[in-house]
Structures are given as C-alpha cells and as structure tokens.
Amino acid sequence: MGQRRNSVYDRRDLFIAVLRYIVLGLCAVVAGFLVVRKRRSVSQGQCINRGMCGGCEVFEDCALPPALSAKHVLTRTRDDER
C-alpha cells in the first residue's frame, strides 16, 4: 500500500511539472509574439508609441514624421542654448 501512495504522488508531481512547462512555454510564445509584432510595426513605418516620441525606445532610429519633427525641435533648442 505504501508503494501505491508513492506512485500517485509521483504522477501528481509529473502532472504539475508538465503544466508548469506548458505555462512557461505559452508565456515565451506570447512574449515572442509581442516582440515580433512591435518590430514589424516599426519596420512598416507605424508608430509604436502613439506619437509620443520623448520616451520612445526607437526614437534615435525612427524616420517617421513626428519623430523627425521632434528631433528637429530638440536640435534647434540645443543650438539656441549654446
């Protein structure tokens, strides 16, 4: 009877481990999907930050009109400060 109880416990541990890795895999797939979608949007010329260029992570490389305008304003204000 003691052996049967251990085998049930082992199956339970296996089931929990499988569920844990399934959830981990799903989280990785969702994170990968979000990263790919964000990069695809940037390469297609879509703004990923809804036009708020100040804190955007791709601001330096962005060639969209709002970013170019913001860069122009920033360089103009830096020149005026000198």
Secondary structure, 3 states (H helix, E strand, C coil): CHHHHHHHHHHHHHHHHHHHHHHHHHHHHHHHHHHHHHHHHHHCCCCCCCCCCCCCCCCCCCCCHHHHHHHHHHHHHHHHHC
